[in-house]
C-alpha cells in the first residue's frame, strides 16, 4: 500500500512538473511575441522633424512648407512627419541656421543671404544684380552651378534640396522717398546680417543697419531705421507697408530661399525616406515659385490700395553705384563669369 502510495505521489509530482514546464514555456513564448511586436512597433515608429519658418502663414514660402510637410507624410505613409513652426516661433533666421548646423533643430526654411555667412559659395547668389532676369536665375539655380553650391552645404553639417523663389528686393522708406541714388545718402537702412548686403548699402551712400526680421516693424515705427528692403510679398505680409509707405522699384537683389536640414539627422533616415523628402521638396518648390510670382502682383495692388506709393527709378544708376562690390569679391570671379555666361 505504501509502495502504491509512493508511486502515486511520484506520478502527481511528475504531472505537476510537466504542467509547470508547459506554463513556463507558454509564458516565454508570449514574451517573445510581445518583444517581436515591440520591435515591429519601433520599426514603424514615426519620425518627427521640426522645421522653422520666420514668415507668417499667409506668405507663399510658409504655405509651401505646409504643402511640403503634407507631401512627405503622404509619401512615407505617415512614417515621417514634419512640424512647421511659422512666424518665427523658433527664433530668427540666423539663430535657426546655427541651430540646424548644430543639430538642435532638424530643418529650417531660410533666405540665402544669412546662410552665406556660413556657406560662402552661396553668397554669389546674393550679390546685387547678379541675375539678368528670372529665367536666367532659374537656369543658374536649377543647373550645374546650383547643384555645385548645394553640395557645399555638406561641408558645414547641413544638406539642402533646392531653391525657392524669394522675390526681388527693393528699398522702402518711412518718410523720404528714394527716387535716385542721391536720395539714399545718410538713410539708415535695415539689411539682413550679411557682409555683402552691408557693403551694397554703403556703396549707395546709406547707413546699413543689420537687424533680425522680427525687429524691423517696430524699428520702422519708432524711427530707429529710415527704411528696409524686401519683395512685395514680404512687404505686405509683414505689415511693413503700414510704417514705410514709400516703395522704390530698383530691383537690387533677387536671392533664392531654401530648406536646410541637419546632415546627421538626414543621414539617419532610410533611403526611402530621403527620396520621399527630395521628391516632396521638388514638387513644393515648383508650386511655390508659381504662386510667389502671382502673389507679387496681387500684393503690389494691395499695398497701393492701402496708400503705398510705388516709385519707378533709373535702375542702371543703382547698378553703376553698386558695381564696385565685385572688385572686392575675387573668390567669386570664376563663378560670376559662369553665371553671366548663362544669360
C-alpha positions in Angstrom: 0.0 0.0 0.0 2.8 2.3 0.9 4.5 1.4 -2.4 1.4 2.2 -4.4 1.1 5.5 -2.4 4.7 6.4 -3.2 4.2 5.7 -6.9 1.0 7.8 -6.8 2.9 10.7 -5.2 5.6 10.4 -7.7 3.0 10.5 -10.5 1.3 13.6 -9.1 4.7 15.3 -8.7 5.7 14.5 -12.3 2.3 15.8 -13.6 2.8 19.0 -11.6 6.3 19.5 -13.0 5.0 18.8 -16.6 2.2 21.4 -16.2 4.7 23.9 -14.7 7.0 23.4 -17.6 4.2 23.9 -20.1 3.1 27.1 -18.3 6.7 28.4 -18.3 7.1 27.6 -22.0 3.8 29.4 -22.7 4.9 32.4 -20.8 8.3 32.6 -22.7 6.5 32.3 -26.0 4.2 35.2 -25.0 7.2 37.4 -24.1 8.9 36.7 -27.4 5.8 37.6 -29.2 5.5 40.8 -27.2 9.1 41.6 -27.9 8.6 40.9 -31.6 5.6 43.3 -31.6 7.7 45.8 -29.7 10.4 45.5 -32.3 7.9 46.0 -35.1 6.5 49.0 -33.3 9.9 50.5 -33.1 10.5 50.0 -36.8 7.2 51.7 -37.6 7.8 54.5 -35.1 7.0 57.9 -36.6 10.0 60.2 -37.3 9.0 63.8 -36.3 11.1 66.6 -37.7 10.8 70.2 -36.6 11.0 72.9 -39.3 11.4 76.6 -38.5 9.9 79.3 -40.7 10.2 83.0 -39.9 7.4 84.2 -42.3 3.6 84.3 -41.3 1.1 81.7 -42.5 -0.1 83.8 -45.5 3.3 84.0 -47.1 3.9 81.7 -50.1 7.1 80.3 -48.6 5.2 79.3 -45.5 2.3 77.8 -47.5 4.9 75.8 -49.4 6.4 74.5 -46.2 3.0 73.2 -45.1 2.5 71.6 -48.5 6.0 70.1 -48.3 5.2 68.6 -44.9 1.9 67.1 -46.2 3.6 65.6 -49.2 6.3 64.0 -47.0 3.8 62.5 -44.7 1.8 61.1 -47.6 4.8 59.7 -49.5 6.1 57.9 -46.3 2.6 56.6 -45.2 2.9 58.7 -42.1 6.3 57.4 -41.1 7.9 60.8 -41.4 6.1 63.9 -40.2 7.3 67.5 -40.4 6.1 70.0 -37.9 6.2 73.5 -39.3 6.7 76.3 -36.8 5.9 79.5 -38.7 6.1 83.2 -37.8 9.5 82.9 -36.1 8.2 80.7 -33.3 11.6 79.0 -33.1 13.6 82.2 -33.4 15.1 84.3 -36.2 16.8 83.0 -39.4 20.3 83.5 -38.2 19.6 81.5 -35.0 17.7 78.8 -37.0 20.7 78.4 -39.3 23.0 77.9 -36.3 20.6 75.5 -34.7 20.3 73.4 -37.8 24.1 73.3 -38.2 24.5 72.2 -34.5 21.7 69.6 -34.6 19.5 71.5 -32.1 16.9 71.9 -34.9 16.1 69.5 -37.7 15.1 71.8 -40.6 14.6 75.5 -41.5 13.4 77.5 -44.5 15.8 80.4 -44.8 16.9 83.1 -47.2 20.3 82.6 -48.8 21.6 85.9 -47.6 22.2 85.0 -44.0 23.2 81.4 -45.0 26.1 82.9 -47.0 27.8 83.9 -43.7 28.4 80.1 -43.2 28.3 78.6 -46.7 30.5 81.1 -48.5 29.7 79.7 -52.0 26.0 80.6 -51.9 27.0 84.2 -51.4 27.4 84.6 -55.1 23.6 84.3 -55.5 23.2 87.2 -53.0 25.3 89.7 -54.9 23.4 92.7 -56.4 22.1 92.4 -59.9 23.8 89.0 -60.4 20.8 87.7 -62.3 19.6 89.4 -65.5 16.0 88.2 -65.1 14.1 85.3 -63.6 14.7 83.0 -66.5 18.4 83.5 -66.1 18.1 83.0 -62.4 16.4 79.6 -62.8 18.9 78.4 -65.4 21.6 79.0 -62.9 19.9 77.6 -59.8 18.4 74.5 -61.5 21.6 73.7 -63.4 25.1 72.6 -62.7 26.1 75.7 -60.8 23.1 75.4 -58.4 23.9 71.8 -57.7 27.5 72.5 -57.0 26.6 75.2 -54.5 24.0 72.9 -52.7 26.7 70.2 -52.4 28.8 72.6 -50.4 26.3 72.5 -47.5 27.5 69.1 -46.5 30.9 70.6 -45.7 29.1 72.6 -43.0 27.0 69.8 -41.4 23.9 70.5 -43.5 22.0 69.4 -46.6 19.6 71.3 -48.9 17.1 70.2 -51.5 16.7 73.1 -54.0 15.9 76.8 -54.3 12.6 78.5 -53.6 11.6 81.9 -55.1 12.1 84.7 -52.6 11.2 87.6 -55.0 13.1 90.7 -56.0 14.1 93.0 -53.2 13.5 96.8 -53.4 14.0 99.6 -50.9 11.2 101.1 -48.9 11.2 104.1 -46.5 9.1 105.7 -43.8 9.3 109.4 -44.8 11.7 110.3 -47.5 11.1 108.5 -50.8 14.0 107.1 -52.8 13.9 108.3 -56.4 17.6 108.3 -57.1 20.9 107.1 -55.5 21.3 110.6 -54.2 18.2 110.2 -52.1 19.8 107.3 -50.2 22.6 109.3 -48.6 22.5 109.1 -44.9 19.4 106.9 -44.6 19.5 104.2 -42.0 18.5 101.1 -44.0 17.9 97.7 -42.4 19.7 94.9 -44.1 20.0 91.2 -43.4 23.1 90.1 -41.4 25.4 89.8 -44.4 28.7 91.3 -45.4 27.5 91.7 -49.0 24.3 93.5 -48.0 26.2 95.8 -45.7 28.7 96.7 -48.4 25.9 97.2 -51.0 24.1 99.8 -48.9 27.4 101.6 -48.1 28.1 101.9 -51.8 24.8 103.6 -52.2 25.7 106.2 -49.5 23.3 104.9 -46.9 23.9 103.6 -43.4 23.5 99.8 -43.3 21.7 98.5 -40.1 21.8 94.7 -39.7 18.8 93.6 -37.8 16.7 90.4 -37.4 13.5 90.3 -39.4 11.2 90.3 -36.4 12.5 93.6 -35.1 12.0 95.6 -38.4 8.4 96.7 -38.0 8.9 98.2 -34.6 12.2 99.8 -35.8 10.4 101.4 -38.7 7.6 102.7 -36.4 9.9 104.2 -33.8 12.3 105.7 -36.2 15.3 103.5 -35.3 15.7 103.0 -39.0 14.5 105.0 -42.0 13.8 102.1 -44.3 14.4 98.5 -45.2 14.4 96.3 -48.4 12.3 93.3 -49.4 9.9 92.0 -52.1 6.3 92.9 -52.4 5.0 89.7 -50.7 7.1 90.2 -47.5 6.5 94.0 -47.6 2.8 93.2 -47.4 2.6 90.1 -45.2 4.9 91.7 -42.6 2.8 94.9 -42.4 5.9 97.0 -43.2 3.9 98.9 -45.7 1.9 100.5 -42.8 5.0 102.0 -41.4 7.0 102.6 -44.6 4.7 103.6 -47.5 7.4 104.7 -50.0 8.4 101.7 -52.2 11.2 102.1 -54.8 11.4 99.7 -57.8 15.2 99.4 -58.1 15.4 95.6 -58.0 18.8 95.4 -56.5 18.6 91.8 -55.2 16.9 88.5 -56.1 18.4 85.9 -53.8 16.8 82.5 -53.5 15.4 80.9 -50.4 16.0 77.2 -49.5 15.2 74.5 -47.0 18.2 73.3 -44.9 18.5 70.2 -42.8 21.0 68.9 -40.3 23.2 66.4 -42.1 23.4 63.9 -39.2 19.6 63.8 -39.0 19.4 63.4 -42.8 22.0 60.5 -42.7 19.9 58.8 -40.0 16.9 58.5 -42.4 16.3 55.5 -44.6 17.0 55.8 -48.4 13.2 55.6 -48.9 12.5 58.4 -46.6 15.3 60.5 -48.1 13.9 60.0 -51.5 10.4 61.0 -50.3 11.8 64.2 -48.9 13.6 65.1 -52.0 10.6 64.4 -54.3 8.3 66.3 -52.0 10.7 69.3 -51.9 10.9 69.4 -55.7 7.1 69.4 -56.0 6.6 72.1 -53.3 9.3 74.3 -54.8 7.8 74.2 -58.3 4.4 75.2 -56.9 5.8 77.8 -54.7 7.7 79.6 -57.5 4.5 79.9 -59.4 2.4 81.1 -56.5 5.1 83.5 -55.4 5.2 85.2 -58.8 1.4 85.5 -58.8 1.3 87.0 -55.3 3.9 89.6 -56.1 1.4 91.3 -58.4 -1.5 90.7 -56.1 0.2 92.2 -53.1 1.5 95.1 -55.1 -2.1 96.0 -55.7 -2.9 95.5 -52.1 -0.3 97.9 -50.8 -1.1 100.5 -53.4 -4.8 100.4 -52.4 -3.6 100.8 -48.8 -1.8 104.0 -49.7 1.7 103.0 -50.5 3.4 104.9 -53.3 5.5 103.0 -55.9 8.4 104.8 -57.4 10.0 103.9 -60.8 13.7 104.8 -60.9 16.7 104.5 -63.2 17.9 101.0 -62.3 21.2 101.5 -64.2 22.1 104.3 -61.8 21.9 101.9 -58.9 23.8 99.2 -60.8 26.7 101.6 -61.5 26.9 102.7 -57.9 26.9 99.1 -56.6 29.2 97.6 -59.3 32.5 98.2 -57.4 31.3 95.5 -55.0 32.5 92.8 -57.5 36.1 94.1 -57.2 36.0 93.1 -53.6 34.9 89.5 -54.3 37.8 87.8 -56.1 36.7 84.5 -54.6 33.6 84.6 -56.8 35.3 85.7 -60.0 35.2 82.4 -61.9 31.7 81.6 -60.6 30.4 85.0 -61.6 31.7 84.6 -65.1 30.0 81.2 -65.4 26.7 82.7 -64.2 26.9 85.6 -66.6 27.7 83.2 -69.5 24.2 81.7 -69.0 22.3 84.9 -69.7 
